Amino acid sequence: MNPSPNTLLVNPTITSRSSARFPLSLLNLAASLDKRGSSAIVDGNIERDTVGATLRQLEGGRFHAVGISVMGGPQMAPSIEVSKAIRERHPSLPIVWGGYFPTLYTDTALGAPYVDYAIRGQGEDTLPDLLAALARPDRDVSRIGGLSWKHADGSIVHNPNRKFTHDDPGIVLPYDKLGEPRRYLARTFLGQRTAAHQAAIGCRFRCTFCGVAAMFGGTTKLPAVARLERDLKYLKYELGADSIQYFDHNFFDREEEMIPLLEVMARYELPWWCYARSDALLNMSESTWKLVRKSRLRMAYIGAESPSGAMLKEIRKGTRPDQTLEVAELCRRHGVIPELSFMVAPPENTVEETEHTFEFIRELKKINPASEIIVYIYTPLPEGSKHEKDRGKRASTPLLDLHGEPVVFPATPEEWTQKRWVDYACHADAPWLTDDLRRHIQDFVTVLRCKFPTVQDMRSPPWAKRGLSAMASWRYRRRRYDKPWELNLANRLVRLRLPQVSGL
């Protein structure tokens, strides 16, 4: 009789230990795996020697596979490092990549000799099914939805997508697998002990640049009320959390479905942060806003993206520029800080769209000075990385670099570790930017963040932030953004927090 499968789940390092939050994806996977077998977790954000910690776990017990959560950007290099180390020390142990990167770039992931299987999209059912198949004599994985794998001849096979599954109200996340869960509680502007949590998963909107749309295909899953209540009760009364950072892909969806959840949150009154859409917030009734205020929503991250209606339509955002202005005012009235993100420097009309966005940001600041602004570079997903329902939906202009040549995306995980592609994945740079425009964007962001320091900065003393704001005032007032040498010098001493880099 085969023993029940035992899986090691690894979250490669992606942030500092002080910024570590619960590895929620692995906790959910572990809860599913433990129904049929067992699992253990190595979190590289806490275990700084991820390779060493992983190999020690493998040597200390019998594991049937290793599942590695992989996101593009700074997590690529650590993911490759730990995968190579496992392959070298345990050459026959199956290595499974899951998460955003193998979902968006499946062939690239499976082209690596240290990746045996790739899970596309949700993994809570696919990974246990894979472990069960590997335990059978024939090891037939051809019927497992959401799985991509290699034939013996090296060819890659993509099984059909797996349908998005709904929430299991009885699931309990195994926080004990993290050792001491309280070390994941962080001091933020929300509270002294902020916990990360994810209630809803997915998003029913299909923005062309968004990895969530590519991963979940326009589907949203809200939690059962009983599960949310149980989770908040545990976080508040067992761990001592005094605030919540919700990692939901789109927290506010349909109002009637949100009201029961907001009623639970209003009873616990834990200050919170979440992702939201301007149209959803604008459409909520006053009675729902009363619940939102009682639940103590402090900040909502809203993807404004662009002041151009044409661009918003092109990227299938589904919102309008006037709604961005309206939601800034609405949030001001209800005591919620809107954290508005913008994507500048699109491939077409690059300079004009960027300058238009800067002026729009100034208009927002007049309406609601407390608005937090995050500026990204627009870096769309390659056509082949979109969800299969969205590929070829509309003719898109080929992406060209500065020399007018088509942008060629990396073909291996190693290429994705190059700085220019890490920056692309993080929306920090693009092949069509000139050096002058790149500097101009950086200088605008410097002036803006000095003039309006983020409330999320808990390290810099108030006097330092006031001083920087005063120094930046004349540049902001006169639109003299370029070469802010004095602000760059002052930033070496003050080091203001960058929300687009470190979040809460």
N, C-alpha and C positions, 0 to 999 in steps of 0.2 A: 504494500500500500504506500503510495507516494505521500510524503509529509506535506502539511499545508504550506503554501508558498510564503516565503519571507522576503520582503522587498526593502532595500535601502533607498531612501529618498534623499536627494542632495539639492540644496539651494546654494549654488556658487555665489561667492562674494560679489555684491553689487553696490554696497554702501558702507559707511563707517559703522563701528559697533554702536556708537551713540545714536545713530539714526536707524538702527535696526528695528523693524516692526515684525509682528507675527508673520511667518511664512504661510499665509492663509491657504494658498493653493496646495501646498504639501500637507497641511493639516486636513484639508478636505479629502485629498487622495488617501491619506493614511486611514481616515475614518471608513472609506469605502473598501480599502484593501483588508482591513481588519475584520470585515464581515466574513471573509473566506480564508484568511491567513493571518499574517502578522507583518509589522513594518517598523522601521526606525528612521529617524530624521537626523541629518547633519545640516545645520544652518551655517553657511559660510560667512554670514554677517556677524555671527557671534564667535564661531570657531574660525579664527583668522587663518590658521593653517588648515585650509579646507582639505587639501590633498592628504595631509597626515591624519586628520580626523577621520576621513573617509576610509583610508586603508586600515586604520586601527579597528574601525567598526567591522570591516570585511574579514579581518583576521580573527575577530573575537566571536564570530557567529557564522552560521551557515545561511547565506543569502542566495536566492534564485535569480535575482535580477537587480539592477540599479536603475532607478529613474531619476533623471536630472532635469530640473526646471531651467529653461534657457530663454532669456530675453536678449534681443539685440542690443548693441551699444557696449557699455563697460562690463557687462556680464559675459561677453563672448570669450575673452581670453581666459578667465578662470574656469569657464565651462570646458573649454578645450583641454586645459591643463589637467583637470581632475579626470576627464574622460581618458586621456592618454595614459595617465598613471594607473587607472583601473585596468585598462587593456593590457598594459605591460605586466602588471603583477598578477592579474586574473584573466588570462586571454580567452577563456571559454565562457566567462560570465556575461550574459546579455546586458547591453547598455541601451537604455531607452531615453530618448530626448522628448520632452514635452514642453508646452508653453507657446509663447508667441513666435519665437524664431522658427522652430520646426513646423509650425502651422503656416507661416508666411513663406518660408523658404525650404520646403520639404526636401526637394531634390538636392539642394545645397547641403543640408544637414546629413542626408543619407549617403552623399558622396564621400563623406569622411570615413576612413577605415575604423574609427573608434565609435561609430554609431551604428547599431544594428536595427533599431526600430524607431519610428517617429510617430508620435501621436498628434493628430490634428484636432484642434479645438478642445472640447471638454474631455477630460481624462478619467473621470470618476468611474465610468463603466468600462472604457476601453482598456485601461491598464489592468484591472482584475481579470478581464477576459483574456488578455494576453498571457498573464501569469498562469491561468488555468490551461490554456492551449500549450504552453511550453512544458507543462507537466505531463501531457499526454504523449504516448509513444510516437504518434505521427507528427506532433508539433505543428499541426495545420493551423495557420493564422489567417487563411484567405477569406474567412467569413466575418472577421472582426471589423465592425464599422469604425471609421475614424482612424484606422491604422495604415501606415505606409511601411514597407519592409523591402528587404533585398532577397531576390532569388539566389540560388546557389551559383548561377552564372554571373551574378553581380548586377543584373538588371533590377530596376526599382519598380515595385508594384504599389499602386494606390488603391486601397479598398474604398468602397463607397463611403460617403460621409455618414456619420452617426447622427441621428436626430437628437436635438437638444432635449435633455431630460429635466423634469421638474423637481422641485425641492422635496427632500425627504424630511418631513417635520420632526422625525425622531432622531435625526443625526446629531451626535454630540462630538465636537472637535476634541481630539486627544491632546490638549495643551501640555499634559504631563510628559509627552515625548520630547518637549523642548528643555527639560531639566527644570529650571526655575522660571516659570512664565512671567513673573513680576519684573524681570530684567528687561522685558520688552515694553514696559510702560515708560513713556518719555515725558519730560517737561517741555510743554509747548505753550503757545499763547492761549490755548484752550484750557489748560489746567496743569497741575503738577504731575499727574499720572495719566497721560493720554494713551488709550488703547486703540489699536487698529482693528477694524472689523469690516466684514463684507456681508451685507444683507442681500440686496438684489444683484444679479449677475446678468451681463449682456446688455444690449441696447437695441431697440427696435428700429433705430434710424441707421442709415447706410452711407455715412460720409465716406467719400472715396479715399481719403488720406488716413483713415483710422484703422488701427490694428484690431480694435474691438469688433468693428463691423466685419472685418475679414475672418475673425476667429469664430464669431457667434452667428453670423449670417442674418442679422436683423431680428434676433430673438431676445426677449427679456424674461428673466425668471425672478419673481419676487418671493421672499421667504414667507413661510407660514407664520401667522401671528404668534402661535405658541412657541415656535423656535426662536423668534426674535426676542420674546420676553425671557425665555430661558437663558439665551446668550447674554443679554444685558444684565440679568440678575447675577449670573456668574461673574461677569467682568466687574460689576460694581461691588458686590458684596463678598465675593470670594477672593478676587485679586486686588480690590481696592482702587479700581479705575475711577477717575473723577471726570472724564471726558472721553469722547469717541471721535476718531477719524474714520469715516466710512469710505471704503475703497470701492463702493458701488460704481459701476461704469456709467450709470445714469440714474441717480437716486430718485428724483421726482419723475414719475412716468404718468400714468393716468390717475387723475385725482381720486376717483372713487376707490381705487385699489390701494392708494397710499394712506387714506384716512385711518384705517385700522392700525397700520404700523405707526403712524404719528401719534395715535392715542396711547400706544404702549410707550413710546419715547417720551411723551409728555408726562407720564407717570414717573419716569426715572429722572427726568430733568438733568441729563448729562450734556453739557455743552458739546456741540458737534460741528464737524466740517464735512462737506460732501461735494460730489460733482452734480451739476444740474444744467438744465437748458433754459434759455430766456423765455421761450414760448410757454414752457410748462409752468414756470413761476408766474408769468403774467396771467395765465388762465385760471389760477387758483382762486377760490372764493375767499371772502373775508373770514368765514368760519374756519377754513383750513389754515389760513395764515395765523389765526389765533392759536391753533394747535402748534404750528411751527414756532411761534414765539414762546409758548409755554414749554416746548421741548428744548428750547435754548439753542437754536441754530445760530452759530456765530459767523460762519463764512461759507459761501457757495462758490465753487469753481465753475465758471460758465465759459464755454467755448464760444467766444464772440467771432473769432477767426478773421473776419475782414469787414471793412466798411463798404465793400462793393457788393451790391445785390447780384450782379452778374457772376462774380466769383463764388458767392455763397450758393448760387444755383448750380454752377459748374461742379462744385465739390459735393453737391447733394446734401447740404447742411440742413435745409428745411426751415431756416430762420431768416429774418430780415434785419438790416442795420438799424432801423427805427426801433425794433424790439430790444436791441442792445441798449440803446439810450433809455428806453422806458424802464427796463429792468434795473438799471443803475439807480434811477429815481425811486422805484418801488422798494428796492433793498434799503435805500436810505431811510425811507419812511418806517420800515419794519425793523430797523436796527441790525440788519444783516450786512456784512461786508461782502460785496461782489468781487471775486477774484477772476478777472477777465483775461482770457488768453487770446493772443492775436498771432497770425501767421503772416510774416512779411516776405518780400522778395520772391514772389512766384516766378515761374519760368518765363511768363509773358508779361510785358509791361512792368518789368521788375522794379525799376526806379520809381515810376509814377505811382504804382500801387503801394510801395513802401512809404512814400511821402504822404500819400492820402491817408494811410493808416496812422501815421504820426499825428496828423491834424485831428483825426477822429478821436484819438486817445486824449488829446488836449480838451476836446469838447466833452468827453466823458468826465474828465477831472473837474470841469466846471460844474457839471450836474451833480456829481457825487465825489468830492475830494478824497473820501475814504476808500474809493475803489482801488483795488490792487491790480496792477497791470503786469502781465507776463508776455514777453515777446519771443516768439520762436521763428525760425526760418521754415518756410513751407517746403516740405520734402515729401512728395506724394509716394504712395506705394507703387512698385512696379505692377504692371497689368497682371502678371502671373501670380502675384501675391494676394490679389483680392479674392474674396469668397467666390466660389464657382458660380453663384447666382448673379454676380455683378460683373463678371468678366465679359468684355466686349459689348456692354450695354450701350455705350456711346463711343463714337470715334474720338480718341484723345490725341492731342498734338504730341508727337514724340519729344521726349526730354532731350535737350541738347546742352552740351557744355559750352564753355566760353569760346571754344574754337568752332562752334557749329557742328560738332560731331555728336552722334547719339551717345547718351550716357549708358555705359555698360556696367551693370551691377556685378558685385563679386560672385564668383562661382564656387568658392570654398569658404568654410567657416574662418579659416586663417585670414583670408582677405578681408573679412568683415571686422577683424581686429585692427586694421589700419586706421590711423587717426581720422582720415577724411571720411571713412565709412562709419566709424563710431559717431562722429559728429552728425553725419546724415541721419543715422538711426535716432539720435537724440534731438533732431530738429535744430541743430546748432550751426550747420553750414550746408552748402549745396554747390554742385559743380558749376553752376551758371553765375555764381556771384563774382563780381570783380573785387579786387583788394580794396578799392575806394569805397564801394558800397558796404562791404563787410565791416570796414572801420566805421563808417557812418552809422550803421546800425548799432554797433557796440558803443559808440560815443553817445548816441541818443539814449540807450538803455542806462548808461552810466549817469547821465544828467537826470533822467527820470527817477531812478532809484535813489539818488542822493537827495533830490528835491522832495520825494515822497517815500521815506524809508518804510519798509514793510513792518506791519505790526507783528509779523511772525518772528522777527529778530529778537531773541531773548538774551543775546549776549552783549550787544553794544549798549553802553550806558545812554540814558536819555539825552544828556548834555552833548554827547558826540553826535547823535542823530540830528539834534537841533542845529548843531554847528554845520554839519554837512548840508542840511536843507538850506541854511542861510547862504552858504557858499555857492550852491547850485542855482539860487533864485534868479540871479541876473541872466545866466545862460538860458534857463528855461523861459524866462519872460521875453527875451530877445531872439529866441530860437537859435542861439549860438551853441550848437551841440558839438561841433567838431573840435578835436584835440583838447579835451578837458583835462589838461595835464595836472592842474591843481587838485581836481577831484580824484584822479587816479592815484596821486601821491597820498592824499588823505585816506583813501581806501586801504592803503597798505597798513595803516595804523588802526583803522576802525573795523575793516573787514565786514561790511554789511552782508547779511544773509541773502542768498539768491534763491528764491522759492522755486524757480524752474530747474535748479540743480539739486537742492536738498529738500524741497517740500517743507512740511511742518517740522 
